[in-house]
Amino acid sequence: MDWDEPKAKSQSGHTIGEPLDKLSKDELESRMKSLEGEIARVKAELEQKKKHEAAAAELFTGKS
């Protein structure tokens, strides 16, 4: 995604920080599973970026 592309809209319908008191137990569990999946996806992307950064540092400085 380029800086000038519009950001994707949330497909889950969840908004961070919204009140949770009106949600049922099943809705809360579903939401939590969805967010856990998103956390795993973000962690994987972060790890790839760290590896890329380390490889670039090694290439240009000979150090990691």
N, C-alpha and C positions, 0 to 999 in steps of 0.2 A: 504494500500500500504506500503510495506516495503521499507527501505532505499535503498536496492539494486535492486529493481524493476525499469525497465525503466519507465520514465515518459510518460504519455499518450500524444500523439501529439494533437495539437489543431484541433478540428473537425470543427470549425467555419471558419477557414482560415484567421482569424483576427490576426494581429500582433500588439501588443501594441506599439504605437509611430510611426506607419507607416503614411505617408502622406495621408490626407483625401480629398485633393482638387480635385482629379479625380473621387471621388465617387458621385453618384447621390443622390438626396434628399431621394428617396426610399431606396437606399443602406445604407445611413446614419441612417435612422429611423430603419431599420432592424437590423443594427449593434448595435444601442443603446438598442433596446429591448433585444437582445441577451446578451449584457453586463449587463443590469439591472437584468436579470435572473441569471446570474453568480454571481453578487454581492449578491443577495438574498440567493443563495446557500452557498456562503462563510460565510455570516453573520450567517446563521443557524448552520453551522459547528462550527464556533467560539463560539457561545452560548453554544453548547453542550460541547465543550472542557472546557469552563469556569465553567459550572456546574460540570463537572467531577473533575476538579481541586479543586473546593470548597468542594465537597464531600470528596475528599482525605484529604484535609487540616482538615476538621472536624473530620475525622476518626483518624488521627494521632496526632492532637494537641488539639482536643476538642474545637477549635476556627474556625471561618470562616473569 
